Amino acid sequence: MESVKSTITNTIPEFAGTIVEHAFYPFQVDKRIRDLEWATRDLVALKEDVKTSIEIAERQNSSRTKQVVEWLNKVEIIEKESEEIQENCRKRRRSFWSNYTTSSSAVKKLREIKNLCDQKTTFEVTMHLPPPLAHEMPASSSKSSNLDSALQDIKDDVHGVIGIWGMGGVGKTHLLKQINNELCRDRAFDVVLFVTCSKGCSEEKIKNEIIAKLHLDENGSMEQQQSKIFNFLRERKFVLLLDDLWSRVDLNKIGIPYPMNVVGMCKRKIVLTTRSTEVCGQMEVKKRIRVDVLKWDDAWSLFKEMVTMEIINSDPLIQKYAVDVVNELGGLPLALITIGRAMYDKIDPSEWDHAVVLLKQARLNDVEFSCADQSVFYTLRFSYDSLKNDTLKQCFLHCSLWPEDCIIGKDDLVELWMGLGLIDEPRMQDAYNIGYNYIRRLQAVCLLESGGEYSVKMHDVIRDMAIWIINNQGVDLNRWIVRAGTYDKLQEIIEVFRNTEKLSFMHSHAEEVCLSFTCSSTKLFVLLLDDNCLNNSKSLRLELFSKLTILNLSSNWLEVFPAEICNLVHLQFLNLSWNWFRSLPKELANLTKLKYLHLRGINCTFSKSVLSKLKVLRVLDLSHQNLDIENYIEIFPTIEEDLQCLPNFQTLGITISNMHVFKKFFQTVNVPVRWLNVQNYNESCFSFSSSFLKNFQLRDNLYSLEIKYMDAEFIEFERANANRGNCLLRGLEHLDFRVMWNVKEVIWKSLDPKDVFPRLQTLYFFYCPKLKSISWVVNLPCIRKLQVHGSKVMKQLICINELESSGIIVSQHSFPFLKKLTLECMYELEIISDPIITFPVLEVLRVSDCHKLKKLPFKSSNPPKKLKSIQGIIKWWNNVEMEDGSSKSSLQPFFNKY
């Protein structure tokens, strides 16, 4: 009896609480629906993370567990049910009972979502995860004897550590990449890891890169991360490829298991490249492979390929001089390629004669191997001297401020050139175009290499040569101090000398940097400290740099604006992007010479009239901010008023998250916007014509547009009036639709896509689950890269009938410039396009999580002429069928598992 009484006593409060909770349901329906919406978004984000983990594992022939399959199915169901509840809420009749039932359903669904989120921590996502492979690089058609020898040594059980050595520029990295490719195909090892070391490399840097490549947990101390690597590798066959090692590294500190090649244990191999036999000794190399210069016939063939036979055969004297040039280059591949490209447009024999005279000064053939580096610099300097003007030469030299083997963003490079005054154009797009042209010219003569679609990189020998030129051929070592990418020092003391002009310590992950001085005054006018972990600037003593004109402190952890910056009155370029401070002081107005101010990703407010006092300001980048609505309403009138007062202002980057500000801003502001982020648009239709196509400054200057976090169901393009020009976004090259939860369709009213986007090159749709079709993209004349991610309902990417029913005339030549097509997480996609649509220059087709897509958009007998790669998981590729029923075996060489 007592137990029953106790149960009733305990139950009454719970029951009473439930009654009270339900009583409030009709009055909390909006809050409940909002909570449900955000909880659903969190669940979807968690689902995407899980699917990414599965995708990484399945690339390595792993499989998902039954628990995760069941969990994903439940998430799909609950996601749909949640969307139905939200849709019903919008359509419901507002009554006491409908409010109650809607609110009750939302609460119930919230509990189910919470349970699913909690379940995620109780099961393994994949089982038997084998080790990931190194990224497979483009294969070479030639198989050198060095490659055959190295592969044999790697596969046998004799040598644990193999060293590939030779002078800079002789082709060691190329050989190591060939080894990487062969091992990835061969499957002799479970794990193939390729790590670029470079000068100044540390155990920590190598450890971090291995952790990332193996997709291991990055948290924990160095010892814990070391244990993770060791535990992962100790029972697996692995080969670690270390490129460009300059000094000994302790593999034990990284977590690489020892011993090597003991009978009965898994095969373990280390292959390294270095310029020094001393490093081979320090790393206990058991087998050395020397990469020597090319024999004369091979050198001549390579040089002819670079220059072209058309130039060489254009004059008998040129043929003679070409032979002399090859003789002087001594078979060094890097020199043959670089000098060959430099001579590509030389059709006057006297130019060739002069080249021979200059190259003889280097006398590469007569230099002992141990001291060949400086001779190589003299040889390669010919390409630098052949550059047409001094500005291009200076642009090249400043590429060396980035770390060795660093991927350099093209825009980052061009913006630095602008800050230095090397590019100075009244119209900002012209300035960027000139910068891109300089990059192309430097690539054409092999002084820069491609690092990707929007980036470049510098060969380490070319970079060393640039620094050698800067420092007066090694005589004046302190003119530029380049310590970029040293990485291993959490606290670094850098001595700044009287004659030091530029200091680069970027990409070093330093928590503190102390600058010491040989004297109280300094000539330093460029200081690059971006991409470190600085959380205060007290140790920098910035106030001592009275002549500083360029300062980059972006991508640090600064929580307070460094007040001493306001005393640097000669400053012209200031980049403080991606830091944590929330306000800019009024003393910023002291920087009256400031032309470029980059504040990307900083949620900061301005003091009134600060900008109006920066009379020569040309660029203000406030993109990727996420300010509160109150701050938006406070800041934008100030920006609008201040920028109107600046006679030289050329470019604004901005993020707008408030509907009122958004509409008002583009109706009244008459400033050129280059980078625009629009987010949290909460109306049912996002209309281009009525929102901002009326603003001619936007139409003419907008280069990049990102629209995200939208509730709109439709994106509409409508001609505002009879004037066709009013609808053009003439300068737009990048368009990104991101996380558009409800968008179903892009509607064109009396407009053709090619008229609105005449220069659009990249187009992204990222997580637009209700998007049905994007057929209209076929009419974009300049599109080069198209990516669609996360549509759950799209069955066909491009449909001709849909275009015709919309009144859009399909161009005869579809996708004349499209190079890369990426399709991800499109669960209903069955067809990419109708057969009439062609992809004449497609290079890469990437497919991920599109299980119903079984047909390619071209025939096996007639693939795109420039096709390089079809990327996907093996299971998907095995299910692919050809449109005409033919075998896909001819396409097999193009398939790459990722």
ABEGO torsion letter per residue (X at the ends): XAAAAAAAAAAAAAAAAAAAAAAAAAAAAAAAAAAAAAAAAAAAAAAAAAAAAAAAAAAAGBBBBAAAAAAAAAAAAAAAAAAAAAAAAAABBBBAAAAAAAAAAAAAAAAAAAAAAAAAAABBABBGBBBBBBBBBBBBABBBAAAAAAAAAAABAABABBBBBEBBGAGAAAAAAAAAAAAAAAGABABBBBBBAEBGBBAAAAAAAAAAAAGBBABEBAAAAAAAAAAAAAABBBBBBBBGBABBBBAAAAGBBOBBGBBGBBBBBBBBBBABAAAAAAAGBABBBBBBBBBAAAAAAAAAAAAEAAAAAABAAAAAAAAAAAAAAGGBAAAAAAAAAAAAABABAAAAAAAAAAAAAAGAAABBAAAAAAAAAAAAAAAAAABABAAAAAAAAAAAABBBGBBBBAAAAAAAAAAAGABBBABAAAAAAAAAAAAAAAAAAGABBBAEAABBBBBAAAAAAAAAAAAGGGABAAABBBABGAGABABBBBBBBAABABBBABGAGBABBBBBBABABBABABBBABGBABABAAAAGAAABAABABBBABGBABABBBAAAAABAABABBBABGBABABBBAAAAABAABABBBABGBBBBBBBGAAAABAABABBBABGBBBBAAAAAAAAAAAAAAAAABAABABBBBBBABAAAAAAAAAABBBBBABBBBBGBABABBBAAAAAAABAAAAAABABBBBBGBABABBBBBBABABAAAABBAABABBBBBGBAABABBBBBGBBAAAABAABABBBBBGBAABABAAAAAABAABABBBBBGBAABABABBAAAAAAAGBBBBABBGAABABBBBBGBAABABABBAABBBAABABBBBBGBAABABBABBAABBBAABABBBEBAAAAAABBBAAGBBAAAAAAABBBX
